[in-house]
Amino acid sequence: MTKKVITALLGLVAAWLCATTASAQKAALKTNLIHAGATFTPNLGLEFKTGTNSTLDIAVGYNPWNRKGSVEDNRKWVHLSVQPEYRYWPCEAFNGSFWGVHALFTHHNVGEVDAWQFNKGKLFDKQYRYEGFAYGLGVSYGYHWVMGKRVAMEFQLGLGAAYLDQDRYDCAMCGRDKTADNRWYFGPTKANIGFLIYLW
């Protein structure tokens, strides 16, 4: 087979998949199960159609809890996160594969937690407490799987960079011994197994 024939066949398969799984959805309410499970963070997202092949997704997560325990135990991953994303869908909105460009913003207060970044060592060290903000940008790829008229799942992974504008406290239980600890982070900026319930 020539390249033209193979390209034409792949195009016909893609067109058939788009046609047979067509979606008339305009908006969706959702939650990110990874965000909820990994950090025990309640989160909610709203996505709405902005064009035949585009949507805007806005996800918000808020974790206000300190870990219960002894007086010395100050383990926490307290944060507020907002992550807007523009998505492009090759077939049509809410149908199959999509590509995304997202921004991220967090206000965080992290203590007694080890967190690593790829090939860079520790992002957070559990002997300290970190408090501040993070701002970033990233790109992502995902797939949207329709399970019923009002229900769907989506899977997504994003990579990017973020700047952490934060202070490090050597005293985990107090506000003393503060040191500026600003740094760049490069790596995953989005991981999503999303459960969606369509609004309309």
Secondary structure as GFF3:
##gff-version 3
##sequence-region A 1 200
A	DSSP	alpha_helix	3	20	.	.	.	ID=ss1
A	DSSP	beta_strand	27	32	.	.	.	ID=ss2
A	DSSP	alpha_helix	33	39	.	.	.	ID=ss3
A	DSSP	beta_strand	43	51	.	.	.	ID=ss4
A	DSSP	beta_strand	54	63	.	.	.	ID=ss5
A	DSSP	beta_strand	76	88	.	.	.	ID=ss6
A	DSSP	beta_strand	96	111	.	.	.	ID=ss7
A	DSSP	beta_strand	115	117	.	.	.	ID=ss8
A	DSSP	beta_strand	121	124	.	.	.	ID=ss9
A	DSSP	beta_strand	129	146	.	.	.	ID=ss10
A	DSSP	beta_strand	151	169	.	.	.	ID=ss11
A	DSSP	beta_strand	178	180	.	.	.	ID=ss12
A	DSSP	beta_strand	183	198	.	.	.	ID=ss13
###
